[in-house]
Amino acid sequence: MVYYRVAVEKGEDSGYVVHCPAIPGCHSQGDTMEEALDNIRDAISACLLALDKELIPDDRRPVTFSP
């Protein structure tokens, strides 16, 4: 299991805003602390999945080798 540190801040109007500094652009929010933490877990999973798709080549693309 991998653990990511998150930063939780009180929202300007209400609720909580959460950031995962290890993953640029990975943010979430919630009305309660519990909801915000649940939402950032989902956001981290989605961000990692998106990064995997960017970094792992698509098997359908032809691969060519030069001598």
N, C-alpha and C positions, 0 to 999 in steps of 0.2 A: 504494500500500500504506500502511496506517495502522499505526503502532506505538503500543502501550500499555505504559506502565511498570508493572511488577509488583513486589511485595514478597514475598520468599521468607523464610520463617522455619523453623527446625528445629522439628519437632513435639515435643509434650511427651513422648510415649513413644517414637515412632520416626517416620521419614519426614519429609516437608516439607509445610508449609502455604503456599499462595500466595494473595495478594490483588491485585486490580486496583483501586487507589484511584479511578481515573477513572470506574468503573462501580459505583455502590453495590450491595452485596450479591453482587458477583461474586467468589467464592472457590473454591478447589479444593485438592487435596492429592495426594500420591503417595508411594510407598515410596522412590523415588529422586528426585534433583533433575530428571533428564531426564523421568521420568514425571510429576512435578508440573508441569513447564513444558508438556508435551504436554497435560495435563489442563486447565490454565488457558487454553490456546489454544481448546480446545473450549468451555470455560465462557464465555469472552469472546464467541465466535461465538453461542452460545445466548442469552446476555444481550442482545446487540445485536439479535438476531432478535426476541426477546420485546419489547424496547423499540420496535422498528419496528412491530410489530403493535399496540401500544398507541397509537402516535402517528399512524399512517397510517389514515385512515378506511376502513372496510369498504365496498367499492364496491356491495354489495348493499343497503345502507341507503338509503332515499329521501332525497334532498336537496331541501329546500324553500327558497325565497327569498321574502323579504318585500319589498313595494314601498316 
